[in-house]
């Protein structure tokens, strides 16, 4: 991240939000709002004196709300830029930080600032969020039921327990960990998609826990281990050397022992048809990968579609996963769908190459399926302007509709609302469609088709 | 669930995760739901299996948590129907099959049940009108005096329901010749008898110009709401459970309980009203509005409510008893004086355990009284 920040051709705008996007490929206008940090980003050197004196504690979002942070804080140790931010929802304005800051970098009068950018191409890389499985297996109710992300923070050297693996309820090292796969994914009532990454995360974290204490008993309850991808099956195979128990079955119930806070799992070992009861002192849920909270907003801003799973829709899921239907907007990483690290890197490099292509060659190839206006027929009613989902139609000085051929995506909405039949779509003009219909209705074609279908058994 | 769906159609999404098996109250003693589904999906013949009859059809396995939203009870019902069609009747009836025999007799068009024989005069009913009350087998349970020794009061439930409706300004239709809803024969795979009953009742209610049918029994409710429209295409009545009706009247401000009724109660969600129909809150809402009444929840309630142990008069055995012991222990541990429920069958099964005599009597459950929801509301209103 630091490398990116220092690159002469890259400007990083952190703590900022895209407010509007207009224009077409090669000429996008983007308004970006910079949220106030209440810190002078030039003066602040990230020394952290202010955080030390700050008397207010708030949940640490970076540590999945396990453990605290201050109201004036750096999100995490390697944050870029390396400066602090004041969380005004929690700040009590005691101004102790102002006194502690030798560089006089704190400014309570900062206001949001808007920058206008003129850019050629856009890459969307808004990532994913971990599904919060509230109400499933007692998550949110039992203290020792946590998700993989939370578990990773418990394992991390810079995490809330400084890398010591401890239970949240009583600060004891867990002796029996149960890892539950497919939580909130592969489920028609929640998310039908397979998130793909959770199998490997589950195995990896089970191995890490074994490295912390080889005597820890670990049971992974899985439905299918999907270790497809380079080296992944080998990794799974090697994990068996660590004496991790793999039990094929989706856990039916998790109940808590109110005294020990241990968890009692009921699960069918579907390979031996036996119903088993397992007592674990820590339960880790491998929760689904879902689109981030802001994905809807960014998709609406960029006029992108979303697939049924909520991720941003690509041009074609198999043949063109990086392009979108909007020329000049590309997708990188998990905003398009669940991805592993390797897939994310590949998709990011692909998006970077795709986005720089038109900028370097100053050329963009597109299809000719666009709306065209018959000037003599246009009655200047502006219905087409109102109906165009992509704002690609305007009225020129003489009151005739004008289609921006780069912005137009050939959806045909305008031609269907046009009362004077002045707008048509190239390749789909009335005459062409009529010819199609005539050909289809020609007696011999229809009978041949019916005969062929009957032969095929349909 | 469409009538035309085959057993395979209902379960074809199953990916054998096994989540259902651990939830099944009989998972330890019968083939787990997952295995039964797999056998069907692999095309094996299960018609002669005992396990398809052992299932309690309580749906605890798959509602609401089956990842593939499979309705296991519907699946079992379809499998049973197929088995009966093929001539396999591999199940053990309780009570020497008297109840189903009575239902089958009733399906004969010449037999008239004459339900109003002992009807009390103060419960006002009409012959025609928009709203009807479906009485079901309650009168019959009482009239044959089969369960007298258990201290049940089935005969008073329907008149009480009518009195409650009268209080709200409704004079419901109660059909003299209404026949059994057919729930038990349907779940025992006897589609033929069910079809006759469903058609008969539909015609009878149409004749009385009924638009809306209120039920007091969870089983009748499910059968009228889900199964009748599947078997009788022109069955287009609005079906509502009395608890829902009362909850609506409370929302509209038309029902108030004038007197204090100081009791601690707990509520047992019958599978047919809860997991089959998704009605959990209406009875609770009504009870919470009774002044002085405290509602204590059991450990396993709402979607997780345990079954009463038997359904459709099949296989009452030690396992069924063990489930009932669990359930009544759970109820008694809440400290409640009354166990309220909306299903006469559950009420019967719990009372049966309470009244059990002899050396192997499991536990003492005399501290808790089992009462129907309608009786409770009637008592709270002072009838």
Interface residues (C-beta under 8 A of the other chain):
Chain A: X182 X186 X187 X188 X189 X190 X223 X248 X249 X250 X251 X252 X253 X266 X267 X268 X269 X270 X273 X275
Chain B: X13 X15 X16 X17 X18 X19 X20 X21 X22 X23 X27 X28 X32 X34 X35 X64 X65 X66 X67 X68 X69
